Amino acid sequence: MQNWQIKLSLFLNYFVFAILLNSVGTVILQVQNNFGVSQSGASVLEAFKDLSIAAVSFLVSSFIIRIGYKNAMLIALGIVTGACLLMPLTASFGSTPLLFAAVGSSFALIKMSVYSTIGLVTSDKKEHISLMNFIESFFMVGILTGYFIFSSFVDSNNPQSTQWLQVYYLLGAISLAAFLLLLSAPLDESAAKKEGSGASLDEFGEMFRLMVAPLVIVFVVCAFFYVLIEQSIMSWLPTYNQQVLQLPAALSIQMASILAGSTAVGRFLAGVLLKKLNWYLVLSSCLLLAGALVLTAIPLAKGVDGRAVTGWGNAPLAVYVFPLIGLLIAPIYPAINSLILSALPTQKHGLMSGLIIIFSALGGTTGSIITGYIFEHYGGQNAFYFSLLPITVLLVALFFFKRQMEKI
C-alpha cells in the first residue's frame, strides 16, 4: 500500500492523543474524588486543554508549512512524552491543568499536521473523506482504550488514592513509541511547500481572508457546535454515571467507553457509506435520530432504584442507551472537515486545519463549562438535555453548509 508507513504513523499519533485528550472526563471525576474539587471547578480542565489548542493553532497554523508537518508532529510527541513522565511526580489538582495545557498545545501541532498530511497521501475527494473517517474512527478506538487503561489504575474502594497517576508512565512509553515510528516514516511535503514560502504577516493575512469566506464561516459554525455537543457529553459522562446512575468510580469510567466505542463504529461505517451515499442526507438523518435518542434515553435514568451495581451485568439500562448517541453523531465531524479541506487547494490545508482546530477547541471548552454549570446547579439529567439545543443549531447550519458547497 502506497504511503503505508506514514499512514500508520498518523493512526498511532491520533491514538496516543485520543487517550490523553479525552482522559479529561476521567480526570474531572478523579479530582472531585481525590482533591474535593467542585464540578464547576473541575470543568476548567477542559478550558486549559482547549484554549491551549486554540492559541497554538492560531499562532502556528500560518507558518506550520515552514516547520514541516513531520517535524511539528515530532515536537508534539516529544513534549507529551516528557509531560507524561513528569505527571506522577506530583499529586495535586494544580498539576493537572498544566498537563492538559501541554497536551492541548501538542495536539494542535498534531491535528494540523495530520489533516494537512492526509491531502498529501490521498489522490481524490472520495479517498480523502474515507481516510479522514478511518483516522477519526481510530481516534475513538484510542478513547475507548483509554477508559479501560485509566480504570485499571483507579481504586474504587479508596477514593483518596492517587495510584491512578501511575498510568502516565505507560502513556509516556506509548508516546515515545509513536515518536520513534514517525521518525522512521518518509513523508514528501514538497507539494504543500510550493506556495508556502510567503512572509509570515502575509500568511496571517491569508488566514483572516480565509476566515471571512462564506463557506468557511458556515463551516466553523458547524464545527463549533458539533464539538460542543461531543465534548459536553464525553467529558461529563463518567461523572453522570457515578453521580446520577450510581455506579462505582472505576465502573463509571469503564462504561463511559460505550460512547467512544459507538462513535468509533459510527465513523468506521461512515468511511464506507459516504463513498456511496449523499453526505447531507446521511448527516442530517443522523442529527434527527440523535435528538430522538436524547429524548428517549435520559428519562431512563429516573428508573434507577439505587441498588448496588457491581459490574456490567447488573448496570441499569440507561448506562447502555444514552452513549449510543456516539453512533449517530460520529460521521459529522470528519465528513465536514474532509469536505472543507477537499474544496480548498492543498497549500491552504495548513491554514484551514488551524481554523478547524481553533473553533473546535472553543466549542469543546464552551460545551464542557456550560454542562458543568448545569450539572452542578440543575442536575445531570438537565445537563444532558441541553444537548438538544446545539443539535438543532447544527442541523440548521448543515443546511447552509450544503448550500455553500453547491456554489463551488
C-alpha positions in Angstrom: 0.0 0.0 0.0 1.4 3.4 -1.0 2.5 5.6 1.9 1.6 2.9 4.4 4.3 3.8 6.9 3.3 7.5 7.2 -0.4 6.5 7.3 0.3 4.0 10.1 2.2 6.8 11.9 -0.8 9.1 11.6 -3.1 6.5 13.1 -0.8 5.9 16.1 -0.3 9.6 16.7 -4.1 10.1 16.8 -4.4 7.0 19.1 -1.9 8.5 21.6 -3.6 11.9 21.7 -7.1 10.3 21.8 -6.2 8.7 25.2 -4.7 11.8 26.6 -7.1 14.4 25.4 -10.2 12.5 26.3 -9.0 11.5 29.7 -10.3 14.9 30.8 -13.6 13.3 31.8 -11.9 10.7 33.9 -9.6 13.3 35.5 -12.6 15.5 36.2 -14.2 12.6 38.2 -10.9 11.8 40.0 -10.0 15.3 41.1 -13.5 15.6 42.6 -12.9 12.3 44.5 -9.3 12.9 45.4 -9.0 16.6 46.0 -12.5 17.8 46.8 -12.8 20.0 43.7 -16.3 21.2 42.8 -18.0 20.3 39.5 -17.7 23.8 38.1 -14.1 24.0 39.4 -13.2 20.7 37.7 -14.7 21.9 34.4 -11.8 24.4 33.9 -9.6 21.4 32.9 -11.4 21.4 29.6 -10.5 25.1 29.1 -6.8 24.5 29.8 -6.8 21.8 27.1 -9.0 23.5 24.5 -7.7 27.1 24.9 -4.1 25.9 24.5 -5.2 24.1 21.4 -6.8 27.2 20.0 -3.9 29.5 21.0 -1.2 27.3 19.4 -3.3 26.7 16.3 -3.8 30.5 15.8 -0.1 31.2 16.3 1.4 28.3 14.3 -1.1 27.5 11.5 0.1 30.3 9.3 3.7 29.0 9.2 3.5 25.3 10.0 4.5 24.6 6.5 7.8 26.2 7.3 8.3 23.9 10.3 7.2 20.9 8.3 4.4 18.6 9.2 6.6 15.7 10.2 8.8 18.0 12.4 5.8 19.5 14.0 4.4 16.1 14.9 7.8 15.0 16.3 8.0 18.1 18.5 4.4 17.4 19.8 5.2 13.8 20.7 8.4 14.8 22.4 6.6 17.4 24.6 3.9 15.0 25.6 6.3 12.2 26.4 8.1 14.5 28.8 4.8 15.8 30.4 3.5 12.2 31.0 6.7 11.1 32.6 6.6 14.1 35.0 3.0 13.9 35.9 3.2 11.0 38.6 5.9 13.0 40.5 3.2 15.4 41.7 -0.2 14.6 43.3 -2.3 17.7 43.4 -5.1 19.3 41.4 -2.7 22.2 40.4 -0.6 19.9 38.2 -3.5 18.6 36.1 -4.2 22.0 34.3 -0.5 22.1 33.3 -0.7 18.6 31.9 -3.7 19.4 29.8 -2.1 22.7 28.6 0.9 20.7 27.4 -1.3 18.0 25.8 -3.6 20.6 24.1 -0.6 22.6 22.7 0.9 19.5 21.3 -2.3 18.2 19.9 -2.7 21.5 17.9 0.5 20.6 16.1 -0.5 17.0 15.6 -4.0 17.8 14.3 -2.9 20.5 11.9 -0.2 18.2 10.6 -2.4 15.1 10.3 -5.2 16.9 8.5 -2.7 18.5 6.1 -0.8 15.2 5.5 -4.0 13.4 4.5 -4.1 15.7 1.5 -0.6 14.7 0.6 -1.2 10.9 0.7 -4.6 10.7 -1.0 -5.4 11.1 -4.6 -9.1 12.3 -4.8 -12.0 13.5 -2.7 -13.5 10.1 -2.1 -10.2 8.7 -0.8 -9.8 11.8 1.3 -13.1 11.6 3.1 -12.7 7.8 3.5 -9.2 8.1 5.1 -10.4 11.0 7.3 -13.2 8.9 8.7 -11.0 5.9 9.3 -8.4 8.1 11.1 -11.1 9.7 13.2 -12.6 6.3 13.9 -9.2 5.2 15.2 -9.2 8.3 17.4 -12.3 6.9 19.0 -10.6 3.5 19.4 -7.9 5.4 21.3 -10.6 7.0 23.6 -12.2 3.6 24.1 -8.8 2.0 25.1 -8.1 5.0 27.4 -11.1 4.4 29.5 -10.0 0.8 30.2 -6.4 1.8 30.8 -7.4 4.6 33.3 -10.0 2.5 35.1 -7.5 -0.3 35.7 -5.4 2.2 37.7 -8.4 3.5 39.7 -9.1 2.2 43.2 -12.9 2.3 43.7 -12.5 1.2 47.3 -10.2 4.1 48.2 -11.4 7.3 46.6 -8.5 9.3 48.1 -5.9 7.0 46.4 -3.7 8.7 43.8 -2.4 5.5 42.3 -4.2 6.3 39.1 -1.4 8.8 38.3 0.9 5.9 37.6 -1.0 5.5 34.3 1.1 8.3 32.9 4.3 6.2 32.9 2.5 3.9 30.5 1.2 6.7 28.3 4.7 8.2 28.2 6.1 5.0 26.9 3.3 4.8 24.2 4.1 8.4 23.1 7.8 7.5 22.9 7.0 4.6 20.6 4.9 6.9 18.4 7.8 9.3 18.2 10.2 6.6 17.0 7.8 5.3 14.4 7.2 8.7 12.9 11.0 9.4 13.0 11.5 6.5 10.6 8.5 7.2 8.3 9.2 9.0 5.0 7.0 11.9 4.0 7.2 14.0 0.8 6.0 17.5 1.8 7.1 19.3 -1.4 3.5 19.7 -2.8 2.5 21.7 0.3 5.6 23.9 0.3 5.3 25.0 -3.3 3.2 28.1 -2.3 4.2 28.1 1.4 7.2 30.5 1.3 5.5 33.9 1.8 6.2 36.3 4.6 4.7 35.5 8.0 2.5 38.6 8.0 1.1 37.7 4.6 0.3 34.2 5.8 -1.6 35.6 8.8 -3.5 37.9 6.4 -4.3 34.9 4.3 -5.8 33.1 7.4 -8.1 36.1 8.0 -9.1 36.3 4.4 -9.9 32.6 4.5 -11.9 33.0 7.7 -14.4 35.5 6.2 -15.2 33.4 3.2 -19.0 32.5 3.4 -18.3 28.8 3.0 -15.7 28.9 5.9 -18.0 30.9 8.1 -20.8 28.4 7.8 -18.3 25.5 8.3 -16.8 26.9 11.5 -20.3 27.2 13.0 -20.9 23.5 12.2 -17.5 22.6 13.7 -18.1 24.7 16.8 -21.5 23.2 17.6 -20.5 19.6 16.8 -17.6 19.7 19.2 -19.7 21.5 21.8 -22.1 18.5 21.7 -19.5 15.8 21.7 -17.3 17.2 24.4 -20.1 18.2 26.7 -21.2 14.6 26.7 -17.8 12.9 26.7 -16.3 15.0 29.4 -19.2 14.6 31.8 -20.3 11.0 31.1 -18.1 9.4 33.8 -19.5 11.9 36.4 -23.0 11.3 35.1 -22.5 7.5 35.5 -21.3 7.8 39.1 -23.5 10.6 40.5 -26.7 10.1 38.6 -26.7 6.4 37.7 -24.8 5.5 41.0 -22.0 3.4 39.6 -18.7 2.8 41.3 -15.9 5.2 40.1 -13.9 2.6 38.1 -17.0 1.2 36.5 -18.3 4.7 35.7 -15.1 5.3 33.7 -15.2 1.9 32.0 -18.8 2.2 30.9 -18.2 5.6 29.5 -16.2 3.7 26.9 -19.6 2.7 25.3 -19.7 6.3 23.9 -16.2 6.0 22.4 -17.0 2.5 21.1 -20.2 3.6 19.4 -18.5 6.6 17.9 -15.7 4.5 16.5 -18.2 2.2 14.9 -20.2 5.1 13.5 -17.1 6.6 11.9 -15.9 3.3 10.5 -19.3 2.7 8.9 -19.3 6.3 7.6 -16.0 5.7 6.0 -17.8 3.0 3.9 -21.2 4.6 3.5 -20.1 8.1 2.5 -18.4 6.6 -0.6 -21.8 5.7 -1.8 -24.4 8.0 -0.3 -25.1 11.7 -0.3 -23.2 13.2 2.7 -26.0 15.7 3.6 -28.7 13.0 3.7 -26.5 10.9 6.0 -25.5 13.7 8.3 -29.0 15.4 8.7 -30.6 12.0 9.3 -28.0 11.3 12.0 -28.8 14.5 13.8 -32.5 13.9 13.8 -32.0 10.4 15.2 -29.6 11.8 17.8 -32.2 14.2 19.1 -34.8 11.4 19.3 -32.3 9.3 21.3 -31.7 12.1 23.8 -35.5 12.3 24.4 -35.7 8.6 24.8 -32.6 7.8 26.8 -32.4 10.5 29.5 -35.8 9.6 31.1 -34.5 6.1 31.7 -32.2 7.5 34.5 -35.3 8.2 36.6 -35.8 4.4 36.8 -32.5 3.9 38.7 -33.5 2.4 42.0 -30.2 2.8 43.9 -29.3 -0.9 44.0 -25.6 -1.5 44.3 -24.0 -2.0 40.9 -21.1 -4.4 40.9 -20.4 -4.8 37.2 -21.6 -4.6 33.6 -24.1 -7.4 34.1 -26.3 -5.6 36.7 -25.9 -2.0 35.4 -29.1 -0.1 34.7 -30.3 0.1 31.1 -29.7 3.9 31.0 -26.0 3.3 31.1 -26.1 1.5 27.8 -28.6 3.5 25.8 -27.6 7.1 26.1 -23.9 6.6 24.9 -25.3 5.2 21.6 -25.6 8.8 20.6 -22.0 8.4 19.5 -23.0 6.1 16.7 -25.3 8.8 15.3 -23.2 12.0 15.6 -19.9 10.1 14.7 -19.9 10.8 10.9 -20.5 14.6 11.1 -17.1 15.9 12.2 -14.8 14.0 9.9 -17.2 14.4 7.0 -17.5 18.2 7.2 -13.7 18.5 7.8 -13.0 16.5 4.7 -15.5 18.4 2.6 -14.0 21.8 3.5 -10.4 20.6 3.0 -11.2 19.0 -0.3 -12.8 22.2 -1.5 -9.5 24.1 -1.0 -6.1 23.9 -2.6 -3.5 21.7 -0.9 -1.4 24.8 0.0 -4.3 26.1 2.2 -4.9 23.0 4.1 -2.5 24.1 6.9 -4.4 27.3 7.4 -7.8 25.7 7.2 -6.7 23.0 9.6 -5.7 25.7 12.1 -9.2 27.3 11.8 -10.8 23.8 12.3 -8.8 23.3 15.5 -9.4 26.8 16.9 -13.1 26.7 16.6 -13.3 23.1 17.6 -11.4 23.9 20.7 -13.6 26.8 21.6 -16.7 24.6 21.1 -15.3 22.0 23.4 -14.5 24.4 26.2 -17.9 26.1 25.9 -19.7 22.8 26.0 -17.9 21.4 29.0 -18.2 24.6 31.1 -21.9 25.0 30.3 -22.6 21.4 31.1 -20.5 21.5 34.3 -22.5 24.6 35.4 -25.9 23.0 34.6 -24.8 19.7 36.2 -23.9 21.4 39.5 -26.9 23.7 39.7 -29.7 21.8 37.9 -28.7 18.1 37.9 -27.1 15.7 35.5 -30.3 14.9 33.6 -30.9 18.5 32.7 -27.3 18.9 31.7 -27.6 16.3 29.0 -31.0 17.5 27.8 -29.0 20.7 27.0 -27.5 18.9 24.0 -30.9 19.2 22.1 -30.2 22.9 21.6 -26.8 22.6 19.8 -28.2 19.6 17.9 -30.9 21.9 16.5 -28.4 24.7 15.6 -26.1 22.2 13.9 -28.9 20.8 11.8 -29.7 24.3 10.5 -26.1 25.1 9.9 -25.5 21.9 7.9 -28.3 23.1 5.5 -26.5 26.3 4.8 -23.1 24.5 4.6 -24.7 22.3 1.8 -25.9 25.4 0.0 -22.4 26.9 0.1 -20.8 23.7 -1.1 -23.1 23.6 -4.1 -21.8 27.0 -5.2 -18.2 25.7 -5.7 
